[in-house]
Amino acid sequence: MEQDILLDDTDDLLIENGDFKIGDSLTQEVGIILRMNQGELKEDPLLGANLLKFINSSVDNNELQTKVKLHLQRDGKNYEDIKNYITLKSNTL
């Protein structure tokens, strides 16, 4: 279990009793990685799934899953451990 500073639904810091709230941050970190575009993170400019570019595209679920796995692996996360927390859905049938 990864422990870090927690963010609220708008990505603002959560404050509890005048201090940063600390807790399980795995799903939070995964969500940030999946929302990021490459180049947004100075420390690792290649990290970021660029998923926004797939909106209204013909990407299939396998291609989408491969992209997600790659970027989670880049950050040291195992897709198999967290796939139940992620819903991937492409526009193709």
N, C-alpha and C positions, 0 to 999 in steps of 0.2 A: 504494500500500500504506500503510495506516494503522498507525503505531507508537504503542504506549501501554503502560502497565503491564498485565501479564497476570495473570489470575485462574485458579485451579484449578477443578476440576469442582464444588466447593462454593462458588464465588465468593469464596474467600479469596485474599489476595495471594500470588503466587508469589515466593519468595525464592531467589536463587541467589548463592552466594558472599557472603552477608551483605547483598545489595542486592536491590532490586526487579528482577524479570525484565521486560525490555522486548522486545516483538516485535510481529508482525503481529496487530492486534486487531480487524480488520473482522468476522470471524465472531463473535467474543466480543461486540462491540457490538451486532450484529444480534440475537443471542440475548437479550441483556438487554432490548432494546427490545421484542421479541416477548413476553417474560415479564412486562414491566411493565404496570401498570394506570394509567390516566390519574390524575393527581394525586400520584403517587409521587415525581416529580422536581420539586423546588422551582423549578429554573431554567426548566422548560418543563412546566407542569402538564397540557398537552394531549397531550404525548408519552406513548405507551403504548397498545399494540394491544388491551388488554382481552380477550385471547384466551380466558382462563379462563371467561368468561361463555358461550362457544360450546360448551363441553363438554355433550354430550347434547342439543344443540339441532338445529334443522333448517336450519342455515346451509349454503349450497351452496359449492362450491369457488370460484366466481367472486366471491361476496361476501367470502369469506375472503381471497382474493388481493387484492382491492381494498383491504381494510382494512390488510393487510400493506404493500402498496405505499405507501399514504398515510402511514403512520407512519415507514417507512423514508425516504421523500422528505422528511418533516418534519425528519429528522436529517441531511439532505444525502446520503443514500445512494441509489444507483440500483438498483432491484429487478432490472432486466435483467442487471446485472453480477454479482449474487449469487444469482440464483434457483436455480442448480444446487446451492447449499449448503443450501437450504431445502426441506423436504418439507411440503407443505400437504395435509391430508386431512380432509375433512368427514365427518360421520356419514351424509350422504345418499348414495344410490346413483345 
